[in-house]
Amino acid sequence: MVSLGSMREVTVVGGGMAGLSAALRLAEAGAAVTLREGSGRLGGKLRTEHGLEAGAENFLMRDPGGGPSAAVLLCELLGLADDIVHPTGLPAGLLIKGGLKPLPRGTFLGIPGPETDLEGVAALGGSDVDTGQPVVGADDVSVGEVVRARMGDDVVDKLVDPLLGGVYAGRADGLSLEATMPGLFKLLQTEHTLAEAVRRGVRPSTGEPVFGTVVGGLSRLIEAATTRLADLGAQIHLLEPVRALPDGPVVLAVPGAKAARLLDGHPPLEYASVALVTMELPPVELPELSGFLVPESEDLSIKAATFFSRKWPHVKDTMVRLSLGRAGDPVVLQAPDDVLVELARRDLSKVVGALPAPLAARVDRWGGGLPQYEPGHVRRVAQFRASLRDRPIALAGAAYDGVGIPACVKSGWQAADLLLERWMA
Ligand SMILES: Cc1cc2nc3c(=O)[nH]c(=O)nc-3n(C[C@H](O)[C@H](O)[C@H](O)COP(=O)(O)OP(=O)(O)OC[C@H]3O[C@@H](n4cnc5c(N)ncnc54)[C@H](O)[C@@H]3O)c2cc1C
């Protein structure tokens, strides 16, 4: 880590995971940090209320390049490593023709590998033959384009879309392969079939937990980061939306549309909205699954269900969370809360059987919550960053480098390092 001989001032705009991570790195290096957050609270898409997540739920434990993920490293830095808890390990389900099937194993975000059993789930189609050429060239393509051609529409519609939809609320046909599956994109530039690339890309299970969260909720991560920042003398200002680029070194860690208002030439970025309905049910027997995903063809409004009380050992009551909203389809999200709750309960009853009225329910809306990386995203971001080379501005967060919490933490750290090395040394 770079450390500064003399105090240097730096502004961080946006107090989500990326902005907080950048601020911590800068403050640890001795910079005088001012963090300006537009809303009345820190955390952005991370928010725990009454012990339940209103937004992001868990983080990946491993970095795609190996070793612990940046989220785990952040927990260690903040003294929360011993408080990381893991899901029970129950499998997730997939709704096919109204019935729940186990989510096929050995896929790369839904793309089947050689060991994947698709029986009763999806019919393999397309043509994945070796033509003597790598599957893709240097240019980015959509996930849908490659998988439809190589493995058929059914695999995309029944498997890849629901899995990608769970992460991005988007569809495979509109999402960049390079940005959403960078490891697979790289393999496909040398491999001659998609199946072989997936075989090489799927990491064999080590039995180690894939996901983790902090007991008590992800807001503890935000609180610990805030305390540490205050200890390091950082100034934190809430309810201070930044409307003009501040002077001096700055980390911009805000959603794409907000950054575009501050910086000319910012690449356009679409966002998808999601709504989450969380319900506490009277004790009922839910399927032995952590939850399930719903392909669009099933004709339900919910696109996923999480059985919190099955998925997490520390959740005792019968809590379920239903997610609604797909890219380009905001209509369902405009309904009032009580309508969304009823819609979600009715959809869930169609899958698991009649359900009693919930004891309590809550709706959390994330308008424009998830960026939709269209093909070419990585190149557009790299070009825009290059155009900023002569200015003390670093971009961080889900608008650029990946939507997951670890990716946002890493992006914040990299933005801080760039300023420290190039502008504040
Ligand atoms: C419903 C939902 C569920 C998710 N689940 C998971 C999950 O389980 N696991 C996972 O890894 N990821 C998940 N994600 C993704 C992940 O949470 C986000 O991508 C990540 O938290 C984004 O962090 P960020 O710092 O880039 O942006 P944000 O969290 O969006 O933070 C940006 C901050 O900037 C502020 N801001 C905006 N404009 C201005 C301005 N002009 N001036 C000052 N401040 C401004 C905002 O108020 C906000 O606080 C989920 C996302 C959503 C929406």
The ligand as an ORCA input file, in Angstrom:
! r2SCAN-3c Opt
* xyz 0 1
  C     -31.619     -5.734     -4.786
  C     -30.170     -6.002     -4.964
  C     -29.626     -7.180     -4.482
  C     -28.259     -7.412     -4.630
  N     -27.731     -8.569     -4.099
  C     -26.412     -8.768     -4.128
  C     -25.843     -9.878     -3.446
  O     -26.527    -10.664     -2.780
  N     -24.488    -10.036     -3.525
  C     -23.691     -9.167     -4.201
  O     -22.464     -9.367     -4.227
  N     -24.196     -8.078     -4.839
  C     -25.531     -7.868     -4.806
  N     -26.070     -6.759     -5.413
  C     -25.172     -5.844     -6.098
  C     -24.386     -4.955     -5.144
  O     -25.081     -4.765     -3.944
  C     -24.148     -3.573     -5.772
  O     -23.693     -3.690     -7.098
  C     -23.104     -2.783     -4.966
  O     -23.455     -2.726     -3.607
  C     -22.956     -1.397     -5.582
  O     -22.025     -0.655     -4.837
  P     -21.555      0.774     -5.361
  O     -20.764      1.382     -4.267
  O     -20.913      0.630     -6.698
  O     -22.884      1.588     -5.638
  P     -24.123      1.994     -4.714
  O     -24.356      0.979     -3.653
  O     -25.203      2.306     -5.676
  O     -23.630      3.321     -3.994
  C     -23.579      4.553     -4.658
  C     -23.825      5.629     -3.635
  O     -23.683      6.884     -4.287
  C     -24.683      7.752     -3.788
  N     -24.862      8.844     -4.749
  C     -25.507      8.812     -5.928
  N     -25.409      9.999     -6.556
  C     -24.671     10.801     -5.755
  C     -24.209     12.138     -5.856
  N     -24.483     12.920     -6.910
  N     -23.463     12.653     -4.834
  C     -23.151     11.894     -3.751
  N     -23.577     10.612     -3.607
  C     -24.326     10.076     -4.603
  C     -25.884      6.863     -3.599
  O     -26.825      7.432     -2.715
  C     -25.231      5.597     -3.052
  O     -25.154      5.599     -1.641
  C     -27.436     -6.482     -5.290
  C     -27.991     -5.303     -5.788
  C     -29.330     -5.051     -5.637
  C     -29.918     -3.783     -6.167
*
